[in-house]
């Protein structure tokens, strides 16, 4: 939802594995991996489910939809079969991007250019990012490293495939319950957590061609939503 999201919208549509490492403390980091889909400036991210001590998927697992230009989206909970709208009042002017002319080795089997992107004051604080942009993917950033964010992170894309995920993937699934806010959704999840641990939600294997929690993500038919 921050200013780095724009670097993921260079293509009309793609799918990829995404791994984000967040430097939570001076001595430690937290890593999140999952499937990232993009179509016409909208992003869908489904993290790989965490496993609890009982080897069941974490009932607090979420997926996320974000419209980069509009600055709004949704948090989805498959355990609750529900969603909540989220948004940001912050708008970002186009960043200044300075590309390096120094040749680089391929990254993820793609020819890349190194670049620095900066946002001026007007954002909460001036933001800057070190990018590796794929020349054969219209400049899609395969690696984004924040250089002065309050919580530093590095985002890496792999297994990028030019694709057109179905439009329905970027809206809440039909039949999901709408919660008025993210806080309301979290409160409801907390109140149900014990019962959910007793009957974990079945999830698709990452080896399957379908995107997790949804039917096929390709424009091959009208059925692209998950019912209750």
C-alpha positions in Angstrom: 0.0 0.0 0.0 3.0 2.3 0.1 4.9 4.1 -2.7 6.8 1.0 -3.9 3.6 -0.5 -5.2 3.8 1.5 -8.4 7.0 -0.4 -9.5 4.8 -3.5 -9.8 2.4 -2.1 -12.3 4.5 -1.8 -15.5 2.8 -4.7 -17.2 -0.9 -5.2 -18.1 -0.9 -8.4 -16.2 1.5 -10.9 -14.6 1.8 -13.6 -11.9 4.9 -14.2 -9.8 6.2 -15.6 -6.6 6.9 -12.7 -4.2 9.2 -12.8 -1.2 9.4 -9.8 1.2 12.0 -9.6 3.9 11.2 -6.9 6.5 13.9 -5.7 8.9 11.8 -5.7 12.1 14.7 -5.0 14.5 18.3 -4.1 14.2 19.2 -7.8 14.7 16.3 -9.6 13.1 14.1 -9.9 10.0 10.7 -11.3 9.1 10.0 -13.0 5.7 6.7 -13.3 3.9 6.3 -15.3 0.7 3.4 -15.9 -1.6 1.7 -15.5 -4.9 1.4 -12.0 -6.4 -0.9 -11.2 -9.3 -1.3 -7.9 -11.2 -3.8 -6.7 -13.8 -4.2 -3.1 -14.9 -2.7 -1.6 -11.8 -4.5 -3.8 -9.3 -2.6 -6.3 -7.1 -3.7 -9.5 -5.4 -1.3 -11.1 -2.9 -1.9 -14.5 -1.3 0.7 -15.4 1.4 1.9 -19.0 1.8 -0.1 -20.1 4.9 1.8 -20.3 8.1 1.6 -23.5 10.1 0.6 -23.6 13.7 2.2 -25.9 16.3 -0.6 -28.4 15.5 0.4 -28.3 11.8 -2.9 -26.7 10.8 -3.0 -23.5 8.7 -3.1 -20.3 10.8 -6.7 -19.2 10.9 -5.5 -15.6 10.9 -4.2 -16.0 7.4 -5.2 -13.2 5.0 -5.0 -12.3 1.4 -5.0 -8.8 0.0 -6.3 -6.8 -2.9 -4.9 -3.3 -3.7 -5.8 -0.8 -6.4 -2.6 1.2 -6.7 -4.0 4.3 -8.5 -7.1 4.5 -6.3 -5.3 3.9 -3.0 -7.8 1.4 -1.7 -8.4 -2.3 -1.5 -9.6 -5.2 0.7 -8.3 -7.6 3.3 -9.8 -11.1 2.8 -10.1 -13.8 5.4 -10.8 -17.3 4.0 -11.4 -18.6 7.6 -14.2 -16.1 8.1 -15.3 -16.2 4.4 -15.3 -12.4 4.9 -13.6 -9.2 3.8 -13.1 -5.6 4.9 -12.3 -2.5 2.9 -9.0 -0.7 3.5 -7.6 2.5 2.1 -5.0 5.2 2.3 -5.4 9.0 2.2 -1.8 9.4 1.1 -1.3 9.9 -2.7 2.1 9.7 -4.3 3.4 11.8 -7.2 5.3 10.0 -9.9 8.8 9.1 -8.6 12.0 10.4 -10.1 13.9 7.4 -11.5 17.6 7.5 -12.4 18.9 4.4 -14.2 22.5 3.3 -14.2 24.3 2.8 -17.5 26.6 0.2 -16.0 25.9 -3.3 -17.5 24.6 -5.8 -15.0 24.5 -9.6 -14.8 21.0 -11.1 -15.5 18.7 -11.4 -12.5 16.2 -14.2 -12.3 17.2 -15.0 -15.9 16.1 -11.5 -17.1 18.3 -8.7 -18.4 18.0 -5.9 -15.9 18.9 -2.3 -15.3 19.8 -0.9 -11.9 17.9 2.3 -10.9 17.3 4.6 -8.0 13.7 5.9 -7.5 13.0 8.8 -5.1 9.8 10.4 -3.9 10.0 14.1 -2.8 8.6 15.5 0.4 4.9 15.3 0.5 5.0 11.6 1.3 5.2 11.0 5.1 8.9 11.4 4.6 11.0 11.4 1.4 11.2 7.8 0.2 13.9 6.2 -1.9 14.3 2.7 -3.4 17.0 0.7 -5.1 15.5 -1.2 -8.1 16.4 -4.0 -10.5 14.2 -3.5 -13.5 13.7 -6.2 -16.1 14.2 -4.8 -19.6 12.2 -7.7 -21.2 9.3 -7.0 -18.9 8.7 -3.3 -19.6 10.8 -2.3 -16.6 9.0 -4.4 -14.0 11.0 -4.2 -10.7 12.2 -7.7 -9.9 13.9 -6.5 -6.8 12.8 -3.5 -4.7 15.0 -2.5 -1.7 13.9 0.4 0.5 16.7 2.6 1.5 15.1 5.0 4.0 11.7 3.6 4.9 10.8 3.5 8.7 10.7 -0.3 8.4 13.3 -1.3 5.8 12.3 -4.1 3.4 13.4 -6.0 0.3 10.9 -7.4 -2.1 12.0 -10.0 -4.7 9.9 -11.4 -7.6 10.7 -14.8 -9.2 9.0 -17.1 -11.7 7.4 -14.1 -13.4 4.9 -15.1 -16.0 3.1 -12.6 -18.3 -0.5 -13.4 -17.8 -3.9 -11.8 -17.5 -5.5 -12.9 -14.2 -9.3 -12.8 -14.3 -10.8 -9.5 -13.2 -12.9 -11.3 -10.6 -9.7 -12.0 -8.6 -9.4 -8.3 -7.8 -12.8 -8.0 -6.1 -14.1 -9.8 -3.0 -15.5 -13.2 -3.8 -19.2 -13.5 -4.2 -20.8 -14.8 -1.0 -18.1 -13.4 1.4 -19.4 -11.4 4.3 -18.5 -7.7 4.3 -17.1 -6.3 7.6 -17.2 -2.5 8.1 -13.5 -2.2 8.9 -10.3 -4.2 9.2 -10.7 -3.9 13.0 -14.2 -5.4 12.9 -12.9 -8.3 10.8 -10.0 -8.9 13.2 -12.2 -8.8 16.3 -14.6 -11.4 14.7 -11.7 -13.6 13.8 -10.3 -13.5 17.4 -13.7 -14.4 18.8 -13.9 -17.5 16.6 -10.3 -18.6 16.7 -10.7 -21.5 19.1 -13.5 -23.1 17.0 -11.6 -22.5 13.8 -8.6 -24.3 15.1 -10.8 -27.4 15.4 -11.9 -27.3 11.8 -9.1 -25.7 9.6 -10.1 -24.4 6.2 -9.0 -26.6 3.3 -6.6 -24.8 1.1 -5.3 -25.5 -2.4 -1.8 -26.9 -2.9 0.6 -24.5 -4.4 1.4 -27.2 -6.9 -2.1 -26.8 -8.4 -2.6 -24.5 -11.4 -5.5 -22.6 -9.6 -4.7 -19.6 -7.5 -5.2 -20.3 -3.8 -8.6 -19.6 -2.4 -10.1 -19.0 -5.9 -10.9 -20.8 -9.1 -8.7 -20.5 -12.1 -7.1 -17.0 -12.4 -7.2 -17.0 -16.2 -9.9 -15.5 -18.4 -11.2 -18.8 -19.6 -14.7 -18.7 -18.2 -17.1 -16.8 -16.0 -16.5 -18.7 -12.8 -13.7 -16.9 -11.0 -15.1 -16.6 -7.5 -15.3 -18.7 -4.4 -18.7 -19.1 -2.8 -19.4 -19.3 0.9 
